[in-house]
Amino acid sequence: MTLRSRPAARAGFTLIELMIALAILAILAAVALPSYNSYVRRSKIPVGLDALSAFATRMEQRYQDVGSYGSNGNCAFTPSNVNNFTLSCELTNSGQGFTATATGTGTVSDFTFTINASGARTTTYKSTTLTCWSTKGTVCDT
């Protein structure tokens, strides 16, 4: 009686199977990474917009109390910088108006946001200027 041994079962993956899996993974990463980076960048913008809005509110309170936004060419308050944004203020119309600006730094350096005494908001993204505050840069958020 002769015992026949079974051929050993193959274990593992072939090189072709591994290469296909790696190619699929690379395609997914190529699609997902730019979207993720854009999302992370846009998530840094609301901090600057909140600071700019709070500053404008503070300036309006000052105007209600005193009748001007500042004196001697200086805004009544110095805006404080926040993460990823440098805030500044400029008086207009002899202290009867102002323009506050949040200029992005680092990964959001393409963005500049402004608000003035009449509440007009603008976004400048690269060379595009919008008449709203936009986290996307090219379209007004709804």
PAVONU-887673 format. One record per residue: residue in three letters; residue number from 1; x, y, z of N, C-alpha, C in turn. Coordinates in steps of 0.02 Angstrom, whole numbers, plus 50000, padded with zeros to 5 digits. Example, Ala and Ser with C-alpha at 12.3 -4.5 7.8 and 13.67 -1.06 7.14 Angstrom:
# PAVONU-887673
+------+-----+-------+-------+-------+-------+-------+-------+-------+-------+-------+
! type ! seq !    nX !    nY !    nZ !   caX !   caY !   caZ !    cX !    cY !    cZ !
+------+-----+-------+-------+-------+-------+-------+-------+-------+-------+-------+
!  ALA !   1 ! 50660 ! 49716 ! 50390 ! 50615 ! 49775 ! 50390 ! 50660 ! 49835 ! 50390 !
!  SER !   2 ! 50642 ! 49888 ! 50354 ! 50684 ! 49947 ! 50357 ! 50645 ! 50002 ! 50394 !
+------+-----+-------+-------+-------+-------+-------+-------+-------+-------+-------+
END
This chain:
# PAVONU-887673
+------+-----+-------+-------+-------+-------+-------+-------+-------+-------+-------+
! type ! seq !    nX !    nY !    nZ !   caX !   caY !   caZ !    cX !    cY !    cZ !
+------+-----+-------+-------+-------+-------+-------+-------+-------+-------+-------+
!  MET !   1 ! 50041 ! 49943 ! 50000 ! 50000 ! 50000 ! 50000 ! 50045 ! 50062 ! 50000 !
!  THR !   2 ! 50030 ! 50104 ! 49954 ! 50071 ! 50164 ! 49946 ! 50031 ! 50224 ! 49970 !
!  LEU !   3 ! 50064 ! 50261 ! 50012 ! 50032 ! 50322 ! 50037 ! 50054 ! 50381 ! 49993 !
!  ARG !   4 ! 50006 ! 50413 ! 49969 ! 50023 ! 50472 ! 49930 ! 50015 ! 50534 ! 49973 !
!  SER !   5 ! 50063 ! 50574 ! 49971 ! 50058 ! 50637 ! 50010 ! 50025 ! 50690 ! 49965 !
!  ARG !   6 ! 49986 ! 50729 ! 49997 ! 49953 ! 50783 ! 49961 ! 50004 ! 50839 ! 49949 !
!  PRO !   7 ! 49995 ! 50874 ! 49895 ! 50039 ! 50931 ! 49885 ! 50025 ! 50984 ! 49939 !
!  ALA !   8 ! 50076 ! 51016 ! 49961 ! 50069 ! 51066 ! 50014 ! 50025 ! 51123 ! 49989 !
!  ALA !   9 ! 49980 ! 51145 ! 50031 ! 49936 ! 51201 ! 50013 ! 49977 ! 51266 ! 50012 !
!  ARG !  10 ! 49962 ! 51306 ! 49962 ! 49998 ! 51369 ! 49957 ! 49975 ! 51416 ! 50012 !
!  ALA !  11 ! 50020 ! 51451 ! 50042 ! 50003 ! 51499 ! 50094 ! 50031 ! 51567 ! 50074 !
!  GLY !  12 ! 49995 ! 51621 ! 50089 ! 50020 ! 51687 ! 50075 ! 49993 ! 51715 ! 50010 !
!  PHE !  13 ! 50024 ! 51770 ! 49989 ! 50002 ! 51805 ! 49929 ! 50057 ! 51802 ! 49876 !
!  THR !  14 ! 50035 ! 51806 ! 49815 ! 50084 ! 51808 ! 49761 ! 50108 ! 51880 ! 49753 !
!  LEU !  15 ! 50162 ! 51888 ! 49719 ! 50189 ! 51955 ! 49707 ! 50139 ! 51999 ! 49668 !
!  ILE !  16 ! 50104 ! 51970 ! 49621 ! 50055 ! 52007 ! 49582 ! 49999 ! 52032 ! 49627 !
!  GLU !  17 ! 49974 ! 51990 ! 49672 ! 49921 ! 52011 ! 49717 ! 49944 ! 52068 ! 49762 !
!  LEU !  18 ! 50005 ! 52065 ! 49787 ! 50031 ! 52119 ! 49828 ! 50039 ! 52184 ! 49789 !
!  MET !  19 ! 50061 ! 52179 ! 49727 ! 50069 ! 52239 ! 49686 ! 50002 ! 52272 ! 49670 !
!  ILE !  20 ! 49950 ! 52232 ! 49658 ! 49884 ! 52258 ! 49645 ! 49857 ! 52294 ! 49707 !
!  ALA !  21 ! 49865 ! 52263 ! 49764 ! 49842 ! 52294 ! 49827 ! 49879 ! 52359 ! 49840 !
!  LEU !  22 ! 49944 ! 52361 ! 49827 ! 49983 ! 52422 ! 49836 ! 49961 ! 52477 ! 49788 !
!  ALA !  23 ! 49946 ! 52458 ! 49726 ! 49923 ! 52507 ! 49677 ! 49856 ! 52536 ! 49698 !
!  ILE !  24 ! 49810 ! 52496 ! 49722 ! 49746 ! 52520 ! 49746 ! 49755 ! 52568 ! 49805 !
!  LEU !  25 ! 49798 ! 52551 ! 49850 ! 49812 ! 52593 ! 49908 ! 49842 ! 52660 ! 49886 !
!  ALA !  26 ! 49887 ! 52659 ! 49838 ! 49918 ! 52721 ! 49814 ! 49867 ! 52766 ! 49780 !
!  ILE !  27 ! 49821 ! 52738 ! 49743 ! 49768 ! 52777 ! 49710 ! 49723 ! 52809 ! 49762 !
!  LEU !  28 ! 49703 ! 52772 ! 49812 ! 49661 ! 52799 ! 49866 ! 49696 ! 52855 ! 49903 !
!  ALA !  29 ! 49760 ! 52847 ! 49917 ! 49798 ! 52899 ! 49951 ! 49804 ! 52962 ! 49908 !
!  ALA !  30 ! 49815 ! 52953 ! 49843 ! 49821 ! 53010 ! 49798 ! 49757 ! 53050 ! 49795 !
!  VAL !  31 ! 49700 ! 53018 ! 49803 ! 49636 ! 53052 ! 49801 ! 49620 ! 53083 ! 49869 !
!  ALA !  32 ! 49633 ! 53047 ! 49923 ! 49613 ! 53068 ! 49990 ! 49658 ! 53123 ! 50020 !
!  LEU !  33 ! 49722 ! 53120 ! 50010 ! 49767 ! 53167 ! 50042 ! 49755 ! 53241 ! 50024 !
!  PRO !  34 ! 49746 ! 53259 ! 49961 ! 49731 ! 53329 ! 49947 ! 49666 ! 53353 ! 49980 !
!  SER !  35 ! 49616 ! 53312 ! 49980 ! 49552 ! 53330 ! 50013 ! 49563 ! 53339 ! 50087 !
!  TYR !  36 ! 49600 ! 53295 ! 50117 ! 49612 ! 53300 ! 50189 ! 49652 ! 53363 ! 50206 !
!  ASN !  37 ! 49704 ! 53377 ! 50167 ! 49745 ! 53437 ! 50179 ! 49703 ! 53500 ! 50171 !
!  SER !  38 ! 49659 ! 53502 ! 50122 ! 49615 ! 53560 ! 50112 ! 49568 ! 53567 ! 50172 !
!  TYR !  39 ! 49542 ! 53512 ! 50196 ! 49497 ! 53514 ! 50254 ! 49533 ! 53541 ! 50316 !
!  VAL !  40 ! 49594 ! 53517 ! 50328 ! 49632 ! 53540 ! 50385 ! 49647 ! 53615 ! 50379 !
!  ARG !  41 ! 49665 ! 53637 ! 50319 ! 49679 ! 53708 ! 50308 ! 49617 ! 53751 ! 50321 !
!  ARG !  42 ! 49560 ! 53729 ! 50294 ! 49498 ! 53767 ! 50305 ! 49477 ! 53767 ! 50378 !
!  SER !  43 ! 49496 ! 53717 ! 50416 ! 49476 ! 53714 ! 50486 ! 49512 ! 53767 ! 50528 !
!  LYS !  44 ! 49567 ! 53795 ! 50502 ! 49604 ! 53846 ! 50539 ! 49576 ! 53916 ! 50529 !
!  ILE !  45 ! 49533 ! 53926 ! 50481 ! 49508 ! 53992 ! 50464 ! 49458 ! 54020 ! 50514 !
!  PRO !  46 ! 49411 ! 53982 ! 50540 ! 49361 ! 54011 ! 50585 ! 49390 ! 54048 ! 50646 !
!  VAL !  47 ! 49448 ! 54029 ! 50669 ! 49479 ! 54063 ! 50726 ! 49493 ! 54136 ! 50707 !
!  GLY !  48 ! 49519 ! 54147 ! 50648 ! 49533 ! 54215 ! 50625 ! 49470 ! 54255 ! 50614 !
!  LEU !  49 ! 49419 ! 54223 ! 50586 ! 49355 ! 54258 ! 50575 ! 49321 ! 54276 ! 50640 !
!  ASP !  50 ! 49325 ! 54231 ! 50689 ! 49296 ! 54246 ! 50755 ! 49331 ! 54305 ! 50788 !
!  ALA !  51 ! 49397 ! 54306 ! 50784 ! 49435 ! 54361 ! 50814 ! 49420 ! 54427 ! 50779 !
!  LEU !  52 ! 49414 ! 54426 ! 50713 ! 49399 ! 54486 ! 50675 ! 49328 ! 54511 ! 50691 !
!  SER !  53 ! 49282 ! 54466 ! 50696 ! 49213 ! 54484 ! 50712 ! 49208 ! 54513 ! 50783 !
!  ALA !  54 ! 49243 ! 54482 ! 50830 ! 49242 ! 54507 ! 50899 ! 49275 ! 54576 ! 50903 !
!  PHE !  55 ! 49328 ! 54586 ! 50865 ! 49360 ! 54652 ! 50864 ! 49313 ! 54705 ! 50836 !
!  ALA !  56 ! 49278 ! 54689 ! 50782 ! 49231 ! 54737 ! 50752 ! 49175 ! 54754 ! 50801 !
!  THR !  57 ! 49152 ! 54705 ! 50839 ! 49100 ! 54717 ! 50889 ! 49126 ! 54764 ! 50943 !
!  ARG !  58 ! 49187 ! 54753 ! 50964 ! 49217 ! 54795 ! 51015 ! 49225 ! 54867 ! 50990 !
!  MET !  59 ! 49244 ! 54874 ! 50927 ! 49250 ! 54941 ! 50897 ! 49182 ! 54976 ! 50894 !
!  GLU !  60 ! 49130 ! 54938 ! 50877 ! 49063 ! 54967 ! 50874 ! 49040 ! 54990 ! 50943 !
!  GLN !  61 ! 49057 ! 54951 ! 50995 ! 49039 ! 54971 ! 51063 ! 49075 ! 55036 ! 51081 !
!  ARG !  62 ! 49138 ! 55041 ! 51061 ! 49176 ! 55102 ! 51073 ! 49142 ! 55162 ! 51039 !
!  TYR !  63 ! 49120 ! 55153 ! 50977 ! 49089 ! 55207 ! 50940 ! 49024 ! 55229 ! 50974 !
!  GLN !  64 ! 48986 ! 55181 ! 51000 ! 48924 ! 55198 ! 51035 ! 48939 ! 55239 ! 51099 !
!  ASP !  65 ! 48993 ! 55223 ! 51132 ! 49010 ! 55257 ! 51195 ! 49042 ! 55326 ! 51184 !
!  VAL !  66 ! 49087 ! 55332 ! 51134 ! 49128 ! 55391 ! 51127 ! 49112 ! 55432 ! 51065 !
!  GLY !  67 ! 49087 ! 55399 ! 51013 ! 49072 ! 55435 ! 50951 ! 49127 ! 55432 ! 50899 !
!  SER !  68 ! 49179 ! 55393 ! 50912 ! 49231 ! 55383 ! 50862 ! 49263 ! 55314 ! 50874 !
!  TYR !  69 ! 49297 ! 55290 ! 50822 ! 49330 ! 55225 ! 50827 ! 49401 ! 55230 ! 50853 !
!  GLY !  70 ! 49426 ! 55290 ! 50861 ! 49493 ! 55300 ! 50886 ! 49512 ! 55373 ! 50880 !
!  SER !  71 ! 49574 ! 55388 ! 50895 ! 49597 ! 55457 ! 50891 ! 49670 ! 55459 ! 50871 !
!  ASN !  72 ! 49691 ! 55516 ! 50848 ! 49760 ! 55527 ! 50827 ! 49784 ! 55476 ! 50775 !
!  GLY !  73 ! 49739 ! 55455 ! 50733 ! 49757 ! 55407 ! 50680 ! 49764 ! 55336 ! 50703 !
!  ASN !  74 ! 49749 ! 55321 ! 50767 ! 49755 ! 55254 ! 50793 ! 49687 ! 55226 ! 50813 !
!  CYS !  75 ! 49676 ! 55163 ! 50799 ! 49614 ! 55130 ! 50821 ! 49612 ! 55130 ! 50897 !
!  ALA !  76 ! 49552 ! 55131 ! 50924 ! 49544 ! 55133 ! 50997 ! 49574 ! 55071 ! 51031 !
!  PHE !  77 ! 49574 ! 55015 ! 50996 ! 49600 ! 54953 ! 51024 ! 49651 ! 54924 ! 50976 !
!  THR !  78 ! 49698 ! 54889 ! 51003 ! 49746 ! 54853 ! 50962 ! 49722 ! 54781 ! 50957 !
!  PRO !  79 ! 49708 ! 54757 ! 50897 ! 49684 ! 54688 ! 50892 ! 49739 ! 54639 ! 50910 !
!  SER !  80 ! 49720 ! 54587 ! 50946 ! 49770 ! 54536 ! 50965 ! 49772 ! 54482 ! 50912 !
!  ASN !  81 ! 49832 ! 54458 ! 50897 ! 49840 ! 54406 ! 50848 ! 49816 ! 54339 ! 50875 !
!  VAL !  82 ! 49795 ! 54296 ! 50831 ! 49773 ! 54229 ! 50849 ! 49811 ! 54179 ! 50806 !
!  ASN !  83 ! 49804 ! 54116 ! 50822 ! 49839 ! 54064 ! 50784 ! 49825 ! 54072 ! 50709 !
!  ASN !  84 ! 49877 ! 54073 ! 50670 ! 49875 ! 54076 ! 50597 ! 49851 ! 54142 ! 50567 !
!  PHE !  85 ! 49840 ! 54193 ! 50608 ! 49818 ! 54257 ! 50582 ! 49850 ! 54315 ! 50619 !
!  THR !  86 ! 49866 ! 54367 ! 50581 ! 49889 ! 54430 ! 50609 ! 49834 ! 54481 ! 50597 !
!  LEU !  87 ! 49811 ! 54513 ! 50651 ! 49756 ! 54561 ! 50646 ! 49784 ! 54632 ! 50648 !
!  SER !  88 ! 49752 ! 54676 ! 50609 ! 49772 ! 54746 ! 50609 ! 49709 ! 54789 ! 50600 !
!  CYS !  89 ! 49717 ! 54853 ! 50616 ! 49661 ! 54900 ! 50611 ! 49687 ! 54966 ! 50583 !
!  GLU !  90 ! 49646 ! 54997 ! 50542 ! 49663 ! 55062 ! 50513 ! 49602 ! 55107 ! 50516 !
!  LEU !  91 ! 49612 ! 55167 ! 50542 ! 49557 ! 55216 ! 50545 ! 49545 ! 55248 ! 50477 !
!  THR !  92 ! 49483 ! 55263 ! 50463 ! 49465 ! 55299 ! 50402 ! 49419 ! 55357 ! 50421 !
!  ASN !  93 ! 49413 ! 55405 ! 50377 ! 49366 ! 55460 ! 50386 ! 49375 ! 55496 ! 50453 !
!  SER !  94 ! 49437 ! 55510 ! 50470 ! 49454 ! 55547 ! 50532 ! 49425 ! 55514 ! 50595 !
!  GLY !  95 ! 49429 ! 55449 ! 50599 ! 49406 ! 55414 ! 50658 ! 49333 ! 55395 ! 50657 !
!  GLN !  96 ! 49298 ! 55412 ! 50603 ! 49227 ! 55394 ! 50598 ! 49217 ! 55328 ! 50562 !
!  GLY !  97 ! 49270 ! 55296 ! 50543 ! 49268 ! 55231 ! 50510 ! 49331 ! 55192 ! 50524 !
!  PHE !  98 ! 49329 ! 55128 ! 50510 ! 49388 ! 55086 ! 50519 ! 49385 ! 55028 ! 50470 !
!  THR !  99 ! 49442 ! 54998 ! 50459 ! 49447 ! 54936 ! 50422 ! 49492 ! 54890 ! 50462 !
!  ALA ! 100 ! 49465 ! 54833 ! 50482 ! 49504 ! 54783 ! 50519 ! 49522 ! 54726 ! 50471 !
!  THR ! 101 ! 49583 ! 54702 ! 50476 ! 49607 ! 54651 ! 50430 ! 49638 ! 54593 ! 50468 !
!  ALA ! 102 ! 49622 ! 54532 ! 50445 ! 49654 ! 54472 ! 50471 ! 49693 ! 54441 ! 50413 !
!  THR ! 103 ! 49759 ! 54441 ! 50419 ! 49802 ! 54416 ! 50366 ! 49827 ! 54347 ! 50387 !
!  GLY ! 104 ! 49816 ! 54298 ! 50345 ! 49836 ! 54229 ! 50361 ! 49911 ! 54221 ! 50360 !
!  THR ! 105 ! 49935 ! 54175 ! 50401 ! 50006 ! 54157 ! 50403 ! 50011 ! 54081 ! 50398 !
!  GLY ! 106 ! 50069 ! 54057 ! 50380 ! 50079 ! 53985 ! 50376 ! 50037 ! 53954 ! 50321 !
!  THR ! 107 ! 50001 ! 53901 ! 50338 ! 49962 ! 53864 ! 50288 ! 49902 ! 53902 ! 50261 !
!  VAL ! 108 ! 49882 ! 53955 ! 50295 ! 49825 ! 53996 ! 50271 ! 49849 ! 54065 ! 50246 !
!  SER ! 109 ! 49911 ! 54069 ! 50226 ! 49939 ! 54134 ! 50205 ! 49907 ! 54161 ! 50141 !
!  ASP ! 110 ! 49870 ! 54120 ! 50105 ! 49836 ! 54143 ! 50044 ! 49773 ! 54183 ! 50060 !
!  PHE ! 111 ! 49751 ! 54183 ! 50123 ! 49688 ! 54215 ! 50142 ! 49700 ! 54282 ! 50178 !
!  THR ! 112 ! 49658 ! 54331 ! 50160 ! 49655 ! 54395 ! 50196 ! 49581 ! 54412 ! 50202 !
!  PHE ! 113 ! 49560 ! 54427 ! 50263 ! 49491 ! 54444 ! 50276 ! 49488 ! 54515 ! 50303 !
!  THR ! 114 ! 49436 ! 54553 ! 50284 ! 49427 ! 54620 ! 50310 ! 49354 ! 54632 ! 50329 !
!  ILE ! 115 ! 49346 ! 54680 ! 50374 ! 49280 ! 54705 ! 50392 ! 49288 ! 54779 ! 50406 !
!  ASN ! 116 ! 49238 ! 54818 ! 50386 ! 49243 ! 54890 ! 50399 ! 49186 ! 54913 ! 50444 !
!  ALA ! 117 ! 49183 ! 54977 ! 50457 ! 49135 ! 55006 ! 50505 ! 49063 ! 54995 ! 50483 !
!  SER ! 118 ! 49051 ! 54989 ! 50418 ! 48983 ! 54977 ! 50395 ! 48965 ! 54903 ! 50393 !
!  GLY ! 119 ! 49012 ! 54860 ! 50413 ! 49000 ! 54788 ! 50415 ! 49014 ! 54751 ! 50351 !
!  ALA ! 120 ! 49041 ! 54785 ! 50301 ! 49058 ! 54753 ! 50237 ! 49117 ! 54705 ! 50248 !
!  ARG ! 121 ! 49107 ! 54644 ! 50226 ! 49159 ! 54593 ! 50235 ! 49188 ! 54573 ! 50167 !
!  THR ! 122 ! 49253 ! 54562 ! 50165 ! 49285 ! 54539 ! 50104 ! 49334 ! 54483 ! 50119 !
!  THR ! 123 ! 49342 ! 54440 ! 50070 ! 49392 ! 54387 ! 50072 ! 49437 ! 54396 ! 50012 !
!  THR ! 124 ! 49502 ! 54396 ! 50023 ! 49549 ! 54395 ! 49967 ! 49586 ! 54329 ! 49972 !
!  TYR ! 125 ! 49578 ! 54288 ! 49920 ! 49612 ! 54224 ! 49917 ! 49655 ! 54225 ! 49854 !
!  LYS ! 126 ! 49720 ! 54223 ! 49863 ! 49768 ! 54231 ! 49808 ! 49751 ! 54297 ! 49773 !
!  SER ! 127 ! 49726 ! 54296 ! 49713 ! 49710 ! 54359 ! 49678 ! 49635 ! 54370 ! 49671 !
!  THR ! 128 ! 49595 ! 54327 ! 49702 ! 49522 ! 54332 ! 49697 ! 49495 ! 54368 ! 49758 !
!  THR ! 129 ! 49452 ! 54418 ! 49748 ! 49421 ! 54454 ! 49803 ! 49346 ! 54443 ! 49800 !
!  LEU ! 130 ! 49317 ! 54423 ! 49856 ! 49246 ! 54411 ! 49863 ! 49216 ! 54460 ! 49912 !
!  THR ! 131 ! 49152 ! 54474 ! 49906 ! 49118 ! 54520 ! 49952 ! 49083 ! 54481 ! 50007 !
!  CYS ! 132 ! 49118 ! 54436 ! 50037 ! 49094 ! 54396 ! 50093 ! 49154 ! 54365 ! 50128 !
!  TRP ! 133 ! 49142 ! 54331 ! 50183 ! 49196 ! 54291 ! 50213 ! 49188 ! 54220 ! 50189 !
!  SER ! 134 ! 49240 ! 54193 ! 50161 ! 49237 ! 54126 ! 50131 ! 49294 ! 54083 ! 50157 !
!  THR ! 135 ! 49277 ! 54024 ! 50182 ! 49329 ! 53977 ! 50204 ! 49355 ! 53938 ! 50145 !
!  LYS ! 136 ! 49319 ! 53938 ! 50089 ! 49340 ! 53901 ! 50030 ! 49384 ! 53943 ! 49984 !
!  GLY ! 137 ! 49379 ! 54008 ! 49990 ! 49422 ! 54053 ! 49952 ! 49396 ! 54074 ! 49885 !
!  THR ! 138 ! 49358 ! 54033 ! 49851 ! 49337 ! 54051 ! 49784 ! 49261 ! 54060 ! 49778 !
!  VAL ! 139 ! 49224 ! 54040 ! 49827 ! 49151 ! 54048 ! 49827 ! 49128 ! 54070 ! 49896 !
!  CYS ! 140 ! 49073 ! 54107 ! 49899 ! 49046 ! 54127 ! 49963 ! 49011 ! 54068 ! 49996 !
!  ASP ! 141 ! 49025 ! 54059 ! 50061 ! 48993 ! 54005 ! 50098 ! 48919 ! 54022 ! 50106 !
!  THR ! 142 ! 48878 ! 53972 ! 50106 ! 48807 ! 53985 ! 50116 ! 48785 ! 53965 ! 50184 !
+------+-----+-------+-------+-------+-------+-------+-------+-------+-------+-------+
END
